[in-house]
Amino acid sequence: MAADVSVEWTMTPTTPIVGGATRGEVALRDGAHRPVRGAKLQIEAHMSHPGMAAIVAPITERGDGVYEVQLQFAMAGDWILLVTGTLPDGRTLSHRVDIATRPAG
């Protein structure tokens, strides 16, 4: 596990709207605050309660240690986002983000 790599998560809009496009960004920095480039990442989004299928999406590198994912949530409520992947040096990365979505309208 890459304990020396920091993960910064941002989302637009900050509170996703059901059915709308949501852009997530992951910024990876090493212990010296330099960008971590070349990671292979994906995201799994799970509802906090059982019964809803997970959303799985690849995360694309934009540059300078910033990675982007496009998501669309089908239900309002609490979601758990799991960012996982492999760093260029072969170590694994796992980061959890808890969010809430709101209904459209």
C-alpha positions as CSV (number, residue, x, y, z in Angstrom):
1,M,0.0,0.0,0.0
2,A,1.2,3.5,-0.9
3,A,1.0,5.3,2.5
4,D,3.3,8.1,1.3
5,V,1.0,9.0,-1.6
6,S,-1.7,11.6,-0.8
7,V,-5.0,11.5,-2.6
8,E,-7.1,14.6,-3.0
9,W,-10.6,14.2,-4.3
10,T,-12.9,16.9,-5.8
11,M,-16.2,16.6,-7.5
12,T,-18.2,18.9,-9.8
13,P,-21.0,19.5,-8.8
14,T,-19.9,19.2,-5.2
15,T,-23.2,17.4,-4.4
16,P,-24.1,15.3,-7.5
17,I,-27.6,15.4,-8.9
18,V,-29.2,12.1,-9.8
19,G,-29.2,11.6,-13.6
20,G,-26.8,14.5,-14.2
21,A,-23.2,14.4,-15.3
22,T,-20.7,14.4,-12.4
23,R,-16.9,14.9,-12.9
24,G,-14.6,13.6,-10.3
25,E,-10.9,14.5,-10.0
26,V,-8.2,12.6,-8.1
27,A,-4.8,14.4,-7.5
28,L,-2.0,12.1,-6.5
29,R,1.1,13.5,-4.8
30,D,4.2,11.8,-3.3
31,G,5.7,12.5,0.0
32,A,7.6,15.5,-1.4
33,H,4.3,16.9,-2.9
34,R,5.4,16.0,-6.5
35,P,2.7,14.8,-8.9
36,V,2.4,11.0,-9.3
37,R,2.1,10.3,-13.0
38,G,1.3,7.0,-14.8
39,A,-1.0,5.4,-12.2
40,K,-3.7,3.0,-13.5
41,L,-6.9,3.8,-11.5
42,Q,-10.5,2.9,-11.5
43,I,-13.5,3.8,-9.3
44,E,-16.3,1.7,-7.9
45,A,-19.3,3.6,-6.5
46,H,-21.6,1.6,-4.1
47,M,-24.8,2.7,-2.4
48,S,-24.4,2.5,1.4
49,H,-27.2,0.0,1.5
50,P,-27.5,-3.3,-0.4
51,G,-29.6,-3.8,-3.5
52,M,-28.1,-1.3,-5.9
53,A,-25.6,-2.4,-8.6
54,A,-22.2,-0.7,-8.3
55,I,-21.0,1.8,-10.8
56,V,-17.5,0.9,-12.1
57,A,-15.6,3.4,-14.3
58,P,-12.0,3.9,-15.4
59,I,-10.1,7.0,-14.4
60,T,-8.2,8.8,-17.1
61,E,-4.9,10.7,-16.5
62,R,-5.2,14.4,-17.4
63,G,-1.6,15.3,-16.5
64,D,0.5,16.5,-13.6
65,G,-0.8,13.8,-11.3
66,V,-4.4,14.7,-11.9
67,Y,-6.9,12.0,-13.0
68,E,-10.5,12.4,-14.1
69,V,-13.6,10.3,-14.1
70,Q,-17.1,10.9,-15.4
71,L,-20.0,9.5,-13.3
72,Q,-23.7,9.4,-13.4
73,F,-25.7,8.4,-10.3
74,A,-29.0,6.7,-10.7
75,M,-30.3,7.1,-7.2
76,A,-30.3,9.8,-4.5
77,G,-28.7,8.9,-1.2
78,D,-25.4,8.0,0.4
79,W,-22.6,6.5,-1.8
80,I,-19.2,5.0,-1.1
81,L,-16.6,5.7,-3.8
82,L,-13.6,3.4,-3.8
83,V,-10.6,4.6,-5.9
84,T,-8.2,1.7,-6.5
85,G,-5.3,1.1,-8.7
86,T,-1.6,0.6,-9.3
87,L,1.1,3.2,-9.1
88,P,4.0,3.3,-11.6
89,D,6.3,1.6,-9.1
90,G,3.9,-1.4,-8.8
91,R,2.5,-0.5,-5.4
92,T,-1.3,-0.5,-4.9
93,L,-3.5,2.4,-4.0
94,S,-6.9,2.4,-2.3
95,H,-8.9,5.4,-1.2
96,R,-12.4,5.8,0.1
97,V,-14.7,8.8,-0.4
98,D,-18.2,9.1,1.1
99,I,-20.6,11.3,-0.7
100,A,-24.4,12.0,-0.8
101,T,-26.4,12.6,-4.0
102,R,-29.6,14.6,-4.3
103,P,-32.7,14.1,-6.5
104,A,-33.0,16.1,-9.7
105,G,-35.2,19.1,-9.7
